[in-house]
Amino acid sequence: MDTSVFESYESEVRSYCRHFPTVFTKAQGANFYDEDGRKYIDFFCGAGAVNYGHNNPEIKKHLIEYLESDGLMHALDMYTVPKREFIKTFEEKVLQPRGLNYKIQFPGPTGTNANEAALKLARKVKGRSNIFAFMGAFHGMTLGSLSLTTDKGSRKGAGVPLQNVTFIPAPYMFPELDTIAYMQRLLDDDHSGIEKPAAVFLETIQAEGGIRVFDVEWLKALREFCTKNDILMVVDDVQVGCCRSGTFFSFERAGIQPDIVTMSKSIGGYGLPFAITLIRPEIDVWKPGEHNGTFRGNQLAFVAARYGIEYMLDHKVEEQVKNKAVVIKDYLSKEVIPLDSRLELRGIGMIWGIEFENIPVEGFADRVIEKCFEHGLIIEGAGRKNSVVKLMPPLVISEEELVEGMKIIKQSVEECLAAL
């Protein structure tokens, strides 16, 4: 299998391919296939971009129909039929049944574009430059989003100071610390040295931070803190939205309504580039063209996104996730975590992490990931020092394949532990 062209001519910035040194040719459902015809179970899910499975046939047929109709492919932010149908579907079938009232902004086609738009709008609305974000956060790799992101390696790549953000300890870091009271003290103490922020940015489940699920009562208290202090609450649902947590939006479990919500990845329906920024109508103060992007009108993605929502509803994907979450937690708790007393399990819905930080071997989680690949499973890492093996399969994976993949994890962990 020839990988020399990649190694010779592709930038050294490439990353995932270093864990998965094969050349893939196709994918279907929850499986990849490489040039040698070998099948791999996918617990990576395009970093959360293909929740409804690879090449979902029900969505694919609508894309093919649109292509064969010579439908408009590029339209900037002009009015088109696919955009109209997506907006109607999203408003009437996702937002309104949940009692949510948001206007939809289409920024560039990636998650970091959605977060850049939210960041700019928050500062514009409140007339303040500072932002609160949480340690362990990942919000994107462009400069604004990167300023909200905490991992040292990503920040180092910026090459310039990343400013106007105050990082707050995440609630799991110091259980004895009331982080809400801590933030209030920063605002009230005239010697804190911290400027009042325009917004608080957060992921309700820190995925890249190591699968850290924020407590419901804490989320409610944060909403109250933001309202009390005239601060916008911005939820980044780029990776854990679109039913990944068991509900379409990850914040639904807390019964709260953020002021701004950002989405990308699986909102594209088929793995197509697409992002949206949801804005409470009263803070939609943009001037025409004040934030834009050449590919904010991805027509194929509008089609896929609309039918992705239809598929999600028709196939009761939220219910599927809740049922499969029980299977995941039960198997990992009984079969994997008891393999070593130093292991820890965290997760919700269909995003789970096995923590290997307490095993005093550098790169142990990476060894497990590479061993999984050898046995036919694609899975990635997360967390501090990449010490967490992250399970994030397509939401529509069969229970049989789900268990088969977890059996590979168990085998891989056993083999890596035996080699110590």
N, C-alpha and C positions, 0 to 999 in steps of 0.2 A: 504494500500500500504506500503510495508516494505522497509524502507530506513535505517534500523538499522545497516546493515552490512557496509554501507558506513560511517555512523557516528561513528561506533566502530573501524573500521580498516583502513579507508582511512585517509591520512595525513590532518592536519588542514589547509594546504595550498590551499585546494579546494576553489573555489570562485563562479563561475557562478551557481552552483547547490544550493547555499544558496538563490538565488533569485527565483529559479525555483524548488521548493521542490516536484518533482514528478519523477516517473521512466518512462523514455521514451522507447518505443519498436521499433518504425519504423518512417520513414519519406518519404515523396513523394512530389516532386515539392516544394511548399512553405509552407508545413504543417508538423508538428510533431504530433505523436500520443503517448499517454501514456498507462500504463497497464490497466487503467480503460476504455480505448477506447476513451478518450476525445481528440478532435482535437485542435491544437493550430496553429495560423498563425505565420510564422517565419519572424520577422523583424531583426533577429540577424545574420543569414546566416553564421553560423560557424565562426564568427568574420571575415567574408569576404572570407571564403574558399569554399563556394558552390554557386558561382555566377550563375551557370547554373541549379540550383535547386537540391534538394536531389534526389538521385537515378535516375538521368536523363536517360530515357530509351534508347536514341540513343547512349549514351556513354556506358551505362551498357552492351549492347549486345556485344560490342567489347571486353570488359573486360572478359565477360563470355567465348567468343570464344577463347581468349588467354589462359585463365585458362584451358579450356578443351583440348587445343592443347599441354598441358605440356610445354608451353613456359618457357624459363629461368626466374626464379624469382629473383635471386640475382647474380650480376655480377661485383660489385665494379665499376671500370671505363672501363671495357672491352668493346670491340665493340659488339653491339647486333643489331638485326633488329629493335626493338622498339626505341632504341636510335637514330638509323639512320633515321627512319621515322619521329620522333619528330623534329630532327635538320632540316631536309629538309623542313618540313611543316612550322616550325617557321621562318626559314630564307626566304623561298620563298613566304609565304603568310602573314607574319606579318612584318618582318623587311624590305625586299626589296621594297614592295609597298610604304613604308613610307620613303624611301631613307636613311635608317639607316644601318650602317655597324658595327656590333658587333660580336665578338667571344663569345661563350657560355661556361661558366664554370658551372659545376655541383658540388656544395659543398655538405654539409649535406642536409637533406630534409626539413629544416624549414627556416623561414624568417631570424631569427637571424644568422643562418649559412651563408646565403647569405651576410648579412651585415658584419659578421666577415671576410669573404673572401675579401670583398671590402675594409675594413679598413686596413687589412694587405697589400693588393696589393698597395693601395694608398701610404702608408708609404714606401713601398719597392721602388716604382717607383720614388718618389720625394726625398727620403732620409731625410724626416722630420718626427717628431713624433707628432706634434700638429695637431689637427683637429678643424675646426669650425663647430658647430651645433647650432640649434635654440631652444630657450626656448619654451616649449610646445611639444617637440619632443618625439616620442617613436620609438625606433629602435630595441628593443629586450631585452632579459633577461639574456643572457650570458655576461660575464664581459666586453668584448670589446663593444658590442652593448649597454650594460647598461651604459657604460661611456658616450654614446651619448644621453642617455635618461634622461629626466629631472624630472619626477615625484618623489617626495620625498619618497613615500612608496616603490616604486620599488628599488630605489637606496639604501635605508637603508638595504634592504635584502642582499646586496652584501657582507657586512662584512669586506671589505677592501677598501682602497682609490680608487676612480675612477678618473684616471688622464689623462693628455695629451689631454684635450678637452677644448676649450674656447667657452662658450655659448654666443650667440648673441641674443639680444632681437628680437623676431619674429616681422615681419613688422606690425602686427595688434596691438601690445602691446602699442606702443607709436606713434600714427599717425603723430605727429610732428617731429619724429626722422627719418632722412634718414639713414636707416640701411646699405645701400650700402656705403655711404660716411663714416659712422661710422667704418665699416670694413677696408676701405681704410686708414682711419686715424690710426687704430691700426697697420697697416703694415708700414706706412710712418713715424710715430712718434717714434723717437729713445728713448723716455721715456714712451712708452705705456706698456712696460713690457710683451708684448705678442709676442710669437714666430710665425713666418710665418707658416701657416698650409700646410699640404700636400694636404688636400681636404676640401671642404665644403659639409657636408651631410645635406640633407633635404628631407622632404615629401612636395610635392607641395600642398597637402591638409593634414593638420594635423588632423588625425582622432581621436586618443586617446586624442589629445590636445584640443578637443572640436569642431570638424568640422570647422576648420579654413582654408579657401580657399585662397591661396596666389595669389595675383594680377598678371595678365599676364605681364604687363609692368615691374613689380618688378622682375619677373622670368627672363625676357630678360636682365635686368640690372645685375642680379646676374651672368648670363652666361658670359656677357661681363667682369665683374669683375674677374671672375675665369680665363678667357682667358688672360686678360691683365697682371695678376699677377702670371701666371704659377702655378695655383692651380687647382686640379681636382674637377669637379662637380659631385657629387654622388647623384642620386635620388633614394630614397627608395619607390618603387611602390608595396611593399608587400601587403598592404591592399587596396590601391585605384587604382591599376592597373587592367588589364583584363576587361576593359570597364566600370568599376565602375563610372568613372567621365564623361562618355559619349564618350570617345575615348579609344582605347586599352591601350595606355600609358597616364598617367595623365598629362605629360608635353607637349603633342602634341598641346594643345590649345595655348601654348606660342610660338610654332614654334622653339623650341630649341632642341639641342642634348646634353645630358649629356655625360660625359666621361665613367661613370659606372652607370648601372641600376641594382637594385636588385628586384627580384620578388619571391613570394611564394604563399601560400594560393590558390587562384583560378587558378593559372597556373597549378595546379595538376588536373584540369579538373573535378574531381569527389569527391573532398574533400580528395584526397589521398596526403600523405606527399611528397612534391616536392618543390625544389627551384632552381633558376638559378641566376647567376651573369653575366650580360652582360658587355663586356669589349671592348673598342676601340682596334683594332688589334695592334696598335703601342705601347700600354702600357701593352700588355699581356706578361710580362717578368717573369712569374713563371718558376721555375725549376720543372722538373717532380716530382710529389709527394710532392711538397712543401706545398700544402694545400690539404687535402683529407678528407675522411669520409667513414665509412663502408657502409652506406646506400645512397651514392651519386648515385648509379645505381638502383633506384627503378623502376623495369621494368613495373610493373602495372601502375605506375604513368606516365611513358613515353607513354604508350598506351592511358591512359585517357587524358593526356595533348594534345596529337596529335589530338584526336577526339574532345576534348573540343574546340580546335581552329577551326576545321571543323564545329562544331555545331555553334560556334559564327558567322562564316562567312555565313553559309547556312541560319541561322535564323535572320541575320541582327541585331545582339544584340546591336551594337552601336546605331543604329536607334531606337530600342526599348527603350533604356535608355533615349535618348533625349526626346522621346515622353512622357515617364512616368515621367520624371523630371518635366515637365510642370504640370502634374496632381498632383504630390506631392506638388510642390510649391503653386499651386492654392488652393488646399484644406487646407493646413496648414495655409496659409496666411489669408484665409477667415473664417475658422472654428475654429482654435485652438489659434492662436496668439491673436485675439481680446478678448479671455476669460479673459485676464489680461494684463494691460498696461506694466507690468514688464517683460513680455516674449519677447524673441528674437529668430528669425529664421535664420539659416545659412545653406548653402549647395550648392551642385552642383550634376548633374547627378542623381544617386540613392544613395547618402549618404547625409543625412540631420540631423541637430541637433536642438532641442528646448532647449534654454538656460533658466534655472530657477534660476540662481545665485542671481538675485535681489529680489527673494522672501526670506525674512529673517527667514527661517525655516530650521534648519539643516536637511539634508537628504531628502529634498522635492522631488528631482528627483528620489531618490530611492523609495519613496512612490508611485510615478506615475508608475514606473517600476513594482512594486509589484501588484499594482491595475490592470495594463494591464494584468499581468499573470492571475489574478483571472478571468478576462474576456476573456481569451483565446488568448493572444498575447505574444510572446516571443520577448523581446526587451532589449537592454542594455544601460548602461550609459557611459559617457566619460567626459573629460574636468577637469578643476580645481575643486577640491572637489566633483568630479563626479556629477556636477550640470547640465549636458547636457543629455537629452534623445536622443539617436542616432538611427535614422531610417536607416537600411541597409538590405532591403529585397533581396531575390534572384532576379537577373536581369530579369528573365523570368516569374516572378509572373504575374498572370492575372490582368488586371485593376480592375476587380471586387473585387478580394481578396485584392488588394492594398488599395482600398477605404475602404473596410470592416475593415482592420487593422487600418487605420487612424481614422475611426469612434470610434474604441476602445480607441485609444489615447485620442481623444476628450472627451469621456465619463469619462475616468480615470482622466484626468486633472480637469474636472468639479467636480468630486467627491472629489478629494484631496483639491481643492480650497474651496469647501463648508465646509470641515472639519476644516479649519483654525480658 
